[in-house]
Each structure stands twice: as structure tokens, then as C-alpha cells.
């Protein structure tokens, strides 16, 4: 049996970071095969969160054709200047397997950190009542980029971070493991899907 985690499900939200077509589908502009492989784990967490009343919050990484909203990002990843993750396209839509239900929050973002210049913090601070939420469960992709950036930012906002090892997908195992080591040492707690399912009340 997996060790229990100190998570109060009544004070938690589940974040699903950037599980959109342009990261997950084969031959997508920013394809992350590990994210695709971990969809079943994420789907199990989403389903259990819904069953137990834990809010599910999604993010989408969005760029524009009209102007370069993230010029340093496209400098680092030049092929994104020519397409991918464009507003209004199927590429930014959450994959069908994890599709948001009516009423669930989807947060567009233009930076790796999902808190930066978005309404995410306002939503978290109020979605279960004023300042009720004290913990975020982080799933999605990319482990070492948007997931890690968001985890660090959550910690800086005095939110407890539960980073789900087998429900986050990285570019490669080395960067994934490096993020897990950093998070577990100074920014939160690295957990498994099984541990979170148990903390939320079982499968």
C-alpha cells in the first residue's frame, strides 16, 4: 500500500497543465510522447476529483498569429513562429480524453508559469470559498517547463504543492527526474497517482 499524503481534499484543486492537442497528439508541433502515455493516469485523477467535489482547473498555452505574444519563447523555440498553439485552432483545445465539462475553468496563458498575468490565483482563492484552498495537485505537461514553473509559483503564493510523478509528462526522463528532485526537496511533495486517488477517497 502506498504511504498516505497529507492532503485535505476539501482544501485542494486539481490542475491539468496544457494537455492540449499541440502537445499531446502524434506529430504535433510540440509533441511530448510522455504526456500522451500518461493520459490514463490523468484521466483517473480528473474522474476522481469530479466524483469527490475537487475542482478541476485546466490551462492552455496560447500564441497568436496577429503578433508574437511570447517573443522570448519563440526565440528559444523558433518553429513556433510559424505555427502551433494558435488561438482559435484545434491545437490549443484540451484533448478529448480529458475534455473539460461545462462549468469547469479553463485558463489561457502566454507564459510557462500559469499564474503569470492570468486569473488562476483569483480562481484558486475563491473557487471553494474565500481562501479555502491551500493545496494544488499538479498534472499535465511539460514537466520541467510549465508544470515546474507553475509549481514554483504556487509555492511562492503559500500554496502546498502535490506534484504527480506519473501524471506529468516531460521531454525526456532526465529532465523529468531533475524536476521531481527539485520539487520534492524545496517546493512541495512528489506523489503518485495512486497516492492522490487514495487521498481523494480511493479509485
C-alpha positions as CSV (number, residue, x, y, z in Angstrom):
1,X,0.0,0.0,0.0
2,X,1.3,3.5,-0.9
3,X,2.1,5.8,2.0
4,X,-0.6,8.4,2.6
5,X,-0.1,12.0,1.8
6,X,-1.1,15.0,4.0
7,X,-3.7,16.3,1.6
8,X,-7.1,17.6,2.7
9,X,-9.3,17.1,-0.3
10,X,-11.7,19.7,0.9
11,X,-8.9,22.4,0.5
12,X,-7.5,21.2,-2.8
13,X,-7.8,21.8,-6.5
14,X,-6.5,19.7,-9.4
15,X,-4.5,21.5,-12.1
16,X,-4.3,20.0,-15.6
17,X,-1.5,21.8,-17.3
18,X,-1.5,22.3,-21.1
19,X,-2.9,18.9,-22.1
20,X,-3.8,20.2,-25.5
21,X,-3.6,18.7,-28.9
22,X,-0.4,20.6,-29.9
23,X,1.5,18.9,-27.0
24,X,-0.1,15.5,-27.0
25,X,-1.1,14.3,-30.4
26,X,1.4,12.4,-32.6
27,X,3.4,14.8,-34.9
28,X,2.1,17.8,-33.1
29,X,4.2,21.0,-33.2
30,X,5.3,20.4,-29.5
31,X,4.7,16.7,-29.2
32,X,5.5,15.2,-25.8
33,X,5.1,11.4,-26.1
34,X,5.3,11.0,-22.3
35,X,2.3,13.3,-21.9
36,X,0.3,11.0,-24.2
37,X,1.5,7.9,-22.3
38,X,0.3,9.4,-19.0
39,X,-3.2,10.4,-20.2
40,X,-4.8,7.3,-18.4
41,X,-3.3,8.4,-15.0
42,X,-4.5,12.0,-15.6
43,X,-8.0,10.8,-16.6
44,X,-8.2,8.7,-13.4
45,X,-7.4,11.8,-11.3
46,X,-9.8,14.0,-13.2
47,X,-12.6,11.5,-12.7
48,X,-11.9,11.0,-9.0
49,X,-11.7,14.7,-8.5
50,X,-15.1,15.2,-10.1
51,X,-16.6,12.4,-8.0
52,X,-15.3,13.9,-4.8
53,X,-16.0,17.5,-5.5
54,X,-12.4,18.7,-6.0
55,X,-12.4,21.4,-8.6
56,X,-10.6,20.6,-11.9
57,X,-8.8,23.6,-13.4
58,X,-7.3,23.5,-16.9
59,X,-4.6,25.6,-18.6
60,X,-4.0,26.2,-22.3
61,X,-0.8,27.6,-23.7
62,X,-1.9,30.1,-26.4
63,X,0.0,32.0,-29.0
64,X,-1.3,34.4,-31.7
65,X,-0.9,34.8,-35.5
66,X,-1.5,38.5,-35.3
67,X,1.6,39.3,-33.2
68,X,4.2,37.4,-31.2
69,X,2.8,37.4,-27.7
70,X,5.7,35.4,-26.3
71,X,8.9,36.6,-28.3
72,X,11.4,35.1,-25.9
73,X,9.7,31.7,-26.1
74,X,9.6,31.8,-29.9
75,X,13.3,32.8,-29.9
76,X,14.1,29.7,-27.9
77,X,11.7,27.5,-30.0
78,X,11.9,29.1,-33.5
79,X,9.5,26.8,-35.2
80,X,6.7,28.2,-33.1
81,X,6.9,31.4,-35.1
82,X,5.4,29.5,-38.0
83,X,2.5,27.9,-36.2
84,X,1.4,25.8,-33.3
85,X,-0.7,26.6,-30.2
86,X,-2.5,29.3,-32.1
87,X,-5.6,30.9,-30.5
88,X,-8.8,29.6,-32.1
89,X,-7.3,26.4,-33.5
90,X,-7.8,22.8,-32.5
91,X,-4.2,22.8,-31.4
92,X,-5.0,24.7,-28.2
93,X,-8.0,22.6,-27.3
94,X,-7.8,20.2,-24.4
95,X,-7.6,16.6,-25.7
96,X,-10.9,14.7,-25.8
97,X,-9.8,12.2,-23.2
98,X,-9.5,15.0,-20.6
99,X,-12.0,17.4,-22.0
100,X,-13.4,20.0,-19.5
101,X,-17.0,19.6,-18.6
102,X,-19.4,22.6,-18.7
103,X,-18.6,24.9,-15.8
104,X,-15.0,23.8,-15.4
105,X,-12.5,26.6,-15.6
106,X,-10.0,26.8,-18.5
107,X,-7.2,29.4,-18.1
108,X,-5.4,30.6,-21.3
109,X,-1.8,31.6,-20.7
110,X,1.1,33.0,-22.6
111,X,3.9,32.2,-20.3
112,X,5.2,28.9,-18.8
113,X,4.0,29.9,-15.3
114,X,0.2,29.5,-15.3
115,X,-0.1,32.2,-12.6
116,X,1.7,34.9,-14.6
117,X,-0.8,37.5,-15.9
118,X,-3.8,35.1,-15.7
119,X,-6.8,34.7,-13.4
120,X,-5.5,31.5,-12.0
121,X,-4.7,32.8,-8.5
122,X,-8.1,34.6,-8.2
123,X,-9.9,31.4,-9.2
124,X,-8.0,29.3,-6.7
125,X,-8.5,31.7,-3.9
126,X,-12.3,31.7,-4.4
127,X,-13.4,28.5,-6.2
128,X,-14.2,26.7,-2.9
129,X,-14.9,29.9,-0.9
130,X,-12.7,32.7,0.1
131,X,-9.2,31.5,0.8
132,X,-10.3,27.9,1.4
133,X,-7.9,26.2,-1.0
134,X,-4.4,25.6,0.4
135,X,-3.2,22.9,-1.9
136,X,-2.7,22.3,-5.6
137,X,-2.3,18.9,-7.3
138,X,-0.2,19.4,-10.4
139,X,-0.6,17.2,-13.5
140,X,0.0,17.7,-17.2
141,X,2.9,18.8,-19.4
142,X,5.7,19.7,-19.8
143,X,7.2,18.5,-16.5
144,X,10.3,20.7,-16.5
145,X,8.7,23.7,-18.1
146,X,5.1,24.7,-17.5
147,X,4.4,22.2,-14.7
148,X,7.6,23.1,-12.8
149,X,7.2,26.8,-13.4
150,X,3.6,26.7,-12.1
151,X,4.6,24.6,-9.1
152,X,7.3,27.1,-8.1
153,X,4.8,29.9,-8.5
154,X,2.2,28.1,-6.4
155,X,4.8,27.6,-3.6
156,X,5.6,31.3,-3.7
157,X,1.9,32.0,-3.1
158,X,1.9,29.8,0.0
159,X,0.0,27.0,-1.7
160,X,1.1,23.4,-0.9
161,X,2.2,21.6,-4.0
162,X,1.5,17.9,-4.7
163,X,3.3,17.1,-7.9
164,X,2.2,13.9,-9.5
165,X,5.1,11.9,-10.9
166,X,3.2,9.5,-13.1
167,X,0.7,12.1,-14.3
168,X,3.1,14.6,-15.6
169,X,4.9,14.2,-18.9
170,X,8.4,15.5,-19.7
171,X,10.5,15.9,-22.8
172,X,12.8,13.2,-21.6
173,X,13.3,11.1,-18.4
174,X,16.4,13.1,-17.3
175,X,14.6,16.4,-17.2
176,X,11.5,14.8,-15.6
177,X,13.6,13.3,-12.8
178,X,15.5,16.5,-12.3
179,X,12.3,18.4,-11.8
180,X,11.0,15.8,-9.4
181,X,14.1,16.0,-7.3
182,X,13.9,19.8,-7.1
183,X,10.2,19.9,-6.3
184,X,10.5,17.3,-3.6
185,X,13.5,18.9,-2.0
186,X,12.3,22.5,-1.7
187,X,8.9,23.3,-3.4
188,X,6.4,20.6,-2.5
189,X,5.8,16.8,-2.4
190,X,6.2,14.4,-5.2
191,X,3.4,11.9,-5.2
192,X,1.9,9.1,-7.3
193,X,-1.5,8.9,-8.9
194,X,-2.3,6.1,-6.5
195,X,-1.5,8.2,-3.5
196,X,-3.7,11.0,-4.8
197,X,-6.6,8.7,-5.6
198,X,-6.4,7.4,-2.1
199,X,-6.2,10.9,-0.6
200,X,-9.3,11.8,-2.6
201,X,-11.2,8.8,-1.4
202,X,-10.0,5.8,-3.5
203,X,-10.5,4.7,-7.0
